[in-house]
Amino acid sequence: MEREELIDKFIRGTLTQDEKTQFDELHESDLSFKEEVAILTDLAVISGVEDREQLRQHINDFESKITSKETKVIPLFLNKKWLIAASIVLIAVIGGITLLNPPAIDTTALYAANFEPYKNVVTPIIRGETDENEEVTAFTLYEAKEYTKAADQFGHLFTTTKKPYLLLYQANALLAVDQSKEAITILEQHIELNDQLVERSRWYLALAYLKENRKEEATFILNEIVRRGAFKQSDAKKLLEKLN
């Protein structure tokens, strides 16, 4: 059996008894074999077993480039033992960089996992009033998930009635159809008006910021929600843990 195959099976832990005998004899009598075993074992430990074959392929590809003179390297790397050792160093460095710079947080995924259009808490109050038919229509569209039409209707109603809560529902309808930039402007406007549903708008503004990958603004609003002990406080805490 080839030396490399013996080493690979040793690292995998799949040597048969006869192969183990051959491996032990080589390990005892051949210093270069022993050194290569040590290096490849370290490589397997650093990279993880699941990546070993891919790394071995990268090493082989690099060796091929060296042989064909596609890559300029110092003579030291012409020795496979040192090539593998350099790979270990490279993997360790990459691993260190990964630890120092963790993967970017997917704010869009966090938004999607937390966004749900705010429930209609207004229609039951105004349904019996004969002069609010347009508002009833707007909320009927909203509950039917005809969000684009609902957003237009809420916007029109706010222009004519100046009822702040209409902005909250207009923004939610816009978020539901992926118009987060427009929703942000409307939510900020609603917060300035500071009505009884303002804390709801803080939550949805934080989510809209996440959708737009504006992590700092989202974090600020979420901290405000937690500090105030306001609507969605527990969800805000969970989001902050994922963002930090």
N, C-alpha and C positions, 0 to 999 in steps of 0.2 A: 504494500500500500504506500502511496505517495506521502511524503512528510507532511505536506500542507493538509491533506485529507485527514491524516492522523490528528493534527493539531485542531482542526475544525471539529472533529468528532469529540475530541477531549473537551473543548470548550462547551459543546452541546451536551456533554455527558452521555454520549451514545456509543462509546467504545465497547466492542465485544471483549471477552476475556483474552482472546488471542491478540487482538489489536492493542489491548492494554499492555500486554507483555512486550509487544514490539515497541510501543510508545515508551515504556519504562526503560527499556534497553537503550533507546536513542537518547532519552533524556539524561541518562546516566553517563553515556559515553561521548556524546556529541555536544560540545559547548555552544555552538551556533544554533543548534536545534533548541537547546534549553533556553537560550536568550530569546529566540523567536516565540517560544511558548509563553514566556513571561510577558513580552510586549503585546502579543495578541490577546492574552488573558486580560491585561490591563485595558486594552482597547474595548473588549467586550463589556467589562465592568463599567467603564466611563460612558459608553454609548448606549448601553442597554441591549439586551439579547435580541429584541425585536428589530433593531436597526443594524445588526451585525452584517447581514448579507448586502445591504445597500452600501454600507461603508466599505466593505471588501470590494464591491464593484467600483466605487469611487477611487480606491487605491489602485486597482487594476487599470482603470482608465488613465489615471495620472501616470502610471508606469509606462503605458503605451505611448503617451505623448512624449515622455522623456526619451523613449527608445527611438521614436520617429523624429525627434528633435523639434517637436512642435512647441515644447515648453522650455524656456531657458532656466536652468537650475544650476546651483553649484554642485560640484562632483559628489559632495557628501550625500546627496539624495539619490545618487545612482545605486547606493546600497539599499536594498529593500528593507533591511532592518531599521535603518535610519528614516526611511520613508514612512514606515509604520509608526515609529516613535514620534515623528513630526505630526502625523495624523492625530495621535493621542493629544499632543499639545494643542493642536487646532481645535479639537473637539472640546477640550477643557476650556479654552478661551471662549469659544462660542457659547458653551454652557454658562460661563460667567457673565457674558453679555446678556444672555436671556434672563438670568436672575436679576441683573441690574436694570434691565429694560423689559419688564413683563409685557405680554401681548396686550395690544390696545383693547380697551373696553368697547364692546359693540353696543353703543348707546341706542341705536335703532332697534336692536333686539330687546333691550330693556324697555323701551317705549312700547313695543308690540306686546310684550308680556304683561304690561300694566294698564294699557289703555282700554277703557270700556266707556262708551258714551254715557254721560251722566243721566240718571233716570229722570223722568218727567215728574217733578214735584209741584208743578204749577197748574197744569190743566184741571185737576180735580177742584181747585179753588175757583177757577173762572168759568167752568163749564156752564153753570146756571145763569150766567150773566148774558143778556141778549145783545149787548153792545161790544162783545169781544169775539165775534165770529172769525175774524181774520187770525186772531191768536189761536183759537181752537184749530183752525186749519193748519197753522204752522206746526203745532204740536202733533196733530194727526199725521202730517207728513214725516215728522221726526220719529214718531213711534213706528211708522211703517218703513223706516230706514231709507226713505227717499231724501237723503241728506242734502243733496245739492239744492233741490227745491226748497227744503226746509231752511237752509242757510240763507237763501235769497229772501224768503218770507220773513225770517227773524230780522234780517238787516233792514228790510223795508219798514217793519213794525217799529224797530228802535228809532228810526228816523222820524217817524210820526208820533210816537208815544213817549220816547225817552225813558222807557222802563229798563233799568240796568240789567235785570236778570235775562233779558232777551239776548244780551251779548254773550253770556255764558253758554246758552244753547246754540247760538250762531257759531261760536268757536268750536263747540263739540261737534256740530254737524260738519264743519270744515275739516277738523281732525279726522273724522270718519272717512273722508274722501281724500286723505293725504294732502291737504292744503295747510300744512303746519305753519308756514311763514305767515299766511294771512291770519291764521288762528292766533298766533302770538300777539299780533297788533291788537286784535279785538280783546283778548284776555287781559293784556296790559291796560287797556282802556277801562275794562270792567273793574279791575283792581283799584284804579284811581277813583272810581265812583263809590267804592267801599259800601256796597249794600249788604244785605243779610246773607247773600250767597258768595261773598267775596273769597272765603276760604276755599270754596270749591274751585274757583278760578286759579288760585295759587297752585293747587295740585295739578290742574290741567296745563298750566303754564310751564311747570317743571317738566312735565311729560313732553310738551311741545318743544322745549329746549333740547331734550334728549333726542327727539326725532331729528332735529337740525344739527345734532352733534355739538351742541353748545354746553359742554359738560360743566364749565365753571358756573354759568348762570343757573343751570339746573341744580347744581349742588347748593348754591346760595339759597334758592327758593325752598329746597327740601329741608335745609337746616332751619329756615324760618318756620316751616310747618311743624317741625319737631319742637322748636323752642316755644311756639304758641300752644302746643298741645292741641292742634287743630285737626280738621278733617283729613283723614288718611294718614294720621301720625305714624301708626305702626308700619304702614307700607312705605312711608318716607324713610323711616329708619332702615328698613331692609334694602331699599335702593341705595342709600348712602353707604351701607356696608359693601355693596357691590361696586360702587364707584370709587371707593377709597383703596 
